């Protein structure tokens, strides 16, 4: 049921839910929302797949902040069950409830983040752990390979922090870290 298009109007004009997954760049995302606003139905909900940027700030680029929330999928989305649903300052209960329902119908597990904060839940816990792994390697305490092995076996992570950093991309991690700062 997926029909690729490069035409934004065609992509959003009849959508009840629009999920943005642009890179972690506030101005890029806001610019995209301003374009979406030109073509989207007035009652369409908008979810941002950001992993760190303020939902309230992103929603401010729209005329519908009450219909805007975070909808943070995890990689790889076809395998990962979690979706963090993040409330902005003006996000309505109706929007949160609708997104929780959509999440469940997708076969995913929702976690509602009640308050907009950098990194939400998972990224807020994960980023310091990834940074610490890099410090351990930088201080020559252990090799990246042994750090990965220790975390996989000791914390039962499916992959070590360096494998995860490679998978997520250091550009994405840097963008998230800058949001935290």
C-alpha distance (Angstrom), angle and dihedral (degrees) to the residues before:
residue distance angle dihedral
X1 . . .
X2 3.79 . .
X3 3.78 115.1 .
X4 3.81 112.4 -175.2
X5 3.79 117.3 -141.0
X6 3.78 137.8 165.9
X7 3.82 90.5 -154.3
X8 3.82 109.0 99.5
X9 3.80 93.5 -163.5
X10 3.80 91.2 53.6
X11 3.81 90.5 46.2
X12 3.82 97.6 53.0
X13 3.83 108.9 20.1
X14 3.81 95.8 93.3
X15 3.82 99.4 25.4
X16 3.80 122.4 121.6
X17 3.81 90.9 -166.5
X18 3.80 125.4 30.6
X19 3.81 116.4 -166.7
X20 3.79 115.9 -165.6
X21 3.80 119.0 -154.8
X22 3.81 103.3 173.8
X23 3.84 120.4 144.6
X24 3.82 119.1 -76.9
X25 3.80 95.5 -83.6
X26 3.81 117.8 124.2
X27 3.81 96.8 -154.4
X28 3.80 93.3 45.9
X29 3.79 91.0 51.4
X30 3.81 93.9 45.7
X31 3.79 91.0 49.2
X32 3.78 89.6 51.4
X33 3.83 91.9 51.0
X34 3.80 90.9 51.4
X35 3.80 88.4 54.4
X36 3.81 92.4 45.2
X37 3.82 89.4 52.2
X38 3.82 89.7 62.4
X39 3.82 93.0 61.1
X40 3.82 109.4 21.4
X41 3.79 124.2 101.6
X42 3.81 112.5 -101.4
X43 3.80 91.9 -117.2
X44 3.83 96.3 45.9
X45 3.80 116.0 122.7
X46 3.80 119.9 -132.9
X47 3.80 123.9 -149.7
X48 3.78 124.5 -172.7
X49 3.78 119.6 -148.8
X50 3.81 91.0 -153.3
X51 3.78 115.4 142.1
X52 3.79 96.5 -155.9
X53 3.82 117.3 1.2
X54 3.80 120.3 110.0
X55 3.79 110.8 -92.7
X56 3.80 89.5 -153.8
X57 3.80 91.2 55.8
X58 3.80 92.9 46.9
X59 3.81 92.2 47.2
X60 3.81 89.5 53.7
X61 3.82 88.1 72.3
X62 3.81 89.4 65.4
X63 3.78 136.1 65.2
X64 3.81 89.0 -130.0
X65 3.82 110.3 58.8
X66 3.83 89.6 151.7
X67 3.84 88.4 61.1
X68 3.81 94.4 47.0
X69 3.80 128.0 91.1
X70 3.75 142.3 149.1
X71 3.79 115.6 -91.7
X72 3.80 102.9 -176.9
X73 3.80 113.2 -171.5
X74 3.81 120.4 -169.5
X75 3.80 128.4 -130.9
X76 2.90 125.9 -70.6
X77 3.83 88.7 27.0
X78 3.80 93.8 -169.7
X79 3.82 88.9 61.7
X80 3.79 105.5 28.5
X81 3.81 115.1 84.1
X82 3.81 100.1 -162.8
X83 3.79 126.4 97.1
X84 3.80 117.0 176.8
X85 3.80 109.8 -147.5
X86 3.78 109.7 -157.5
X87 3.77 125.4 -160.3
X88 3.79 118.6 -142.3
X89 3.81 120.2 -153.1
X90 3.82 91.5 -93.7
X91 3.82 99.9 32.5
X92 3.80 109.6 128.1
X93 3.79 125.3 -129.6
X94 3.82 87.2 -121.5
X95 3.80 90.5 59.4
X96 3.80 93.2 48.3
X97 3.82 91.4 47.6
X98 3.82 92.0 48.6
X99 3.80 92.3 49.6
X100 3.82 91.8 47.3
X101 3.82 88.0 52.6
X102 3.83 93.1 47.9
X103 3.80 90.1 47.6
X104 3.80 91.9 53.6
X105 3.81 92.0 45.8
X106 3.82 87.3 54.7
X107 3.80 88.2 57.5
X108 3.80 91.8 -110.2
X109 3.80 131.9 128.6
X110 3.81 115.6 -118.3
X111 3.78 125.8 -147.8
X112 3.79 113.1 -171.5
X113 3.79 113.7 -142.2
X114 3.79 101.7 -153.0
X115 3.79 97.1 -161.7
X116 3.79 132.0 40.4
X117 3.82 109.7 -115.9
X118 3.83 134.9 148.0
X119 3.79 111.1 -78.5
X120 3.80 94.1 3.6
X121 3.85 107.9 -139.2
X122 3.81 112.6 -41.8
X123 3.79 99.8 34.6
X124 3.80 90.8 44.5
X125 3.81 89.7 57.5
X126 3.82 96.1 36.0
X127 3.80 102.1 49.7
X128 3.82 96.6 61.5
X129 3.82 88.7 48.3
X130 3.81 91.5 52.0
X131 3.80 90.9 46.6
X132 3.80 90.8 50.5
X133 3.81 90.9 51.4
X134 3.81 88.7 53.9
X135 3.82 90.7 49.3
X136 3.81 90.4 51.3
X137 3.81 90.3 54.0
X138 3.82 93.0 42.3
X139 3.82 90.6 51.8
X140 3.84 87.8 51.0
X141 3.80 92.1 -122.3
X142 3.82 91.6 134.1
X143 3.78 138.6 -12.6
X144 3.81 120.1 -96.5
X145 3.82 88.0 -112.4
X146 3.81 92.5 54.1
X147 3.81 91.7 44.0
X148 3.82 89.0 53.4
X149 3.81 90.4 47.9
X150 3.82 93.0 47.7
X151 3.81 93.8 49.9
X152 3.80 93.7 44.6
X153 3.79 92.9 50.1
X154 3.80 99.2 31.5
X155 3.81 100.3 42.5
X156 3.80 98.2 23.7
X157 3.82 92.6 -122.8
X158 3.81 111.5 163.5
X159 3.83 88.5 -127.8
X160 3.77 135.4 12.2
X161 3.80 124.2 -102.9
X162 3.82 95.4 -101.9
X163 3.79 92.3 49.6
X164 3.79 88.2 49.1
X165 3.81 91.8 47.8
X166 3.80 89.2 52.7
X167 3.79 90.7 47.8
X168 3.82 95.2 48.2
X169 3.79 94.6 41.0
X170 3.78 126.4 -117.9
X171 3.82 89.7 -115.7
X172 3.82 89.7 60.7
X173 3.81 92.3 45.6
X174 3.81 90.4 50.1
X175 3.83 91.4 50.3
X176 3.82 90.7 50.2
X177 3.82 91.5 47.1
X178 3.82 89.8 52.4
X179 3.82 89.5 53.0
X180 3.81 89.1 52.4
X181 3.82 90.1 51.8
